[in-house]
């Protein structure tokens, strides 16, 4: 537990050699692919990373295993960054990951991330044409800038 003028907070530390959970730190959808970036803390070299995904209504996860190497390790430290792109059909998907080192498997994220992969038709309609699309884009940009400005003042 830590306390200061801003408040108090607590955290849990687990001491051991198993890798930490694989955390999704970045994702975006472009060119028909879901691009993901995962980070894992591991004092031991990682031997495997499994990305597990399924449709939200699907019964079983599908597993893919990206290739790992020392190039995935961030310097200095014990953090590994792994990028992987997935070609998923349109629909709603759940995705999580877990890592393995010489001591065993990490736990998967407790709550999988949900992604909506758009269809080509919805992508075309989102692009829009004419002044209506431009006005919506300008309004969205203005709102985003206002939100960022407010958040900067809070923190």
N, C-alpha and C positions, 0 to 999 in steps of 0.2 A: 504494500500500500504506500502510495506517495501523496503528500499533501503540500500545496503551496497556495499563493494568493489567488490562483485561477481555479482552485478546486481540489478534488482528490480523485485518484484513479488507482485501480489495482490491475495486476496482470499475473498470468500464470507462466512459470518457467519450468520446462521439463528438461532435466539433465539426462543425457544419454547419447548414444552414438547413432540411433536411428535417424534417418533424414526427417526434416520437418515436413509439414504438409506442402503440397504443390499449390501455389497461389497464382491465380490468373491475374496478371497485372496490366494486361493490355489486350484489347480485341477490337477488330473492325471488320466490316464486310465490304469487299470491293472485288471487282473483276470476277464475280461469281464464287468467291472463296471467303470463308471465315478465317481470318488471320488471328492467331493467338500467340501470346507470349506468357510463359510460365516461369516462376521463380521458386527455387527450392533451397533451403539451408541444409548443408550437409558437411560435417567435418571430414567424413570419409568420401572418396570419389564415388560419384553416382555410376551405377551400372545399367539402370533401366529407368525409363519414364513411360508410364502408360497414360494415354489420354482416353477417357471413356466417354462415350456419347450415345444418346438414344433419343428417339422421338418422345415427347412428353407422355404420350399414351402407350409407348412401347414397353414390352415386358423385360427385355434384356439389353444391357449395355454392349456396344461394339467397342473393341479395344484396338488402338493403333499405338505403335511404339516408335517414336522418333529416334533417329540415330543420335547418340551422345558421344562427345569427345571432350578433351581438356579445353577445347576452344569455347565450350559452353560455360566454363568457370569464369566468374568475374574476378578481376584482380583489384586489390588484395582481398582476401577473405574466403569465406566458405559458402558463398552464394552462387548458384548455378542458374543461368537463364537459357530457356529452351523456347525456340520459335517453331510453330507448326501451323500450316494452313490446311484447312479441311474443305473439301468440295461436298457440300450437303445439299440435297434437294430442298425445295421450298417447304416451309412448315416450322413448327415449334420444336426446339431441341433442348435437351439438358446435356451439360458437359461438365466433367470434373477430371481430376488427374491424381496420380500417386507416383511416388518415386521409390527406388530401391538402391541401397548401397550394400557394403559387405556385411552389415549388421541386420538387414531386413528391409521390409516395406514400410513406408510412411503410411499414415492414414489418409484416405481421400478427403477432400473438402467435405465438411459435414452437410452443407447445402449446395447441390450442384447449381451452376449458373444456367439461366434459361436464355436462349437466343431465338429470335424470330427471323428465319431466312425468307426474304421476300421472293415472290415470283417475278418473272420478267414483266408481266402485265402491271404489277403494282410498282415496279421500278420505273416503268415508262410514265405511269400516271403521276408519280412523285416528282418527276423532272418538270412537268408542267410547261406551259407556253404562255406567252403574252404577259400583260401587265399584272394580272392576278397572281401569277407565280412570283413575279418580281416583288410585288407588295408583300406577299407572305414571307419571302426570304428576308426582306428588309426589316419587317416586324420581328421575325425570329432572331435576327442578328441584334437588333436593338434590345430585345428582351434579354438575350444572352449576355450582352455587355453590362446591362443594368444588374443582373444577377451576380456576375463576377465582381463588379464594383462593390455591391453590398457585402458579399462574402469576404472581400479583402478588408473591408472596414471592421468586420466582426473578428477577424483573426489577425 
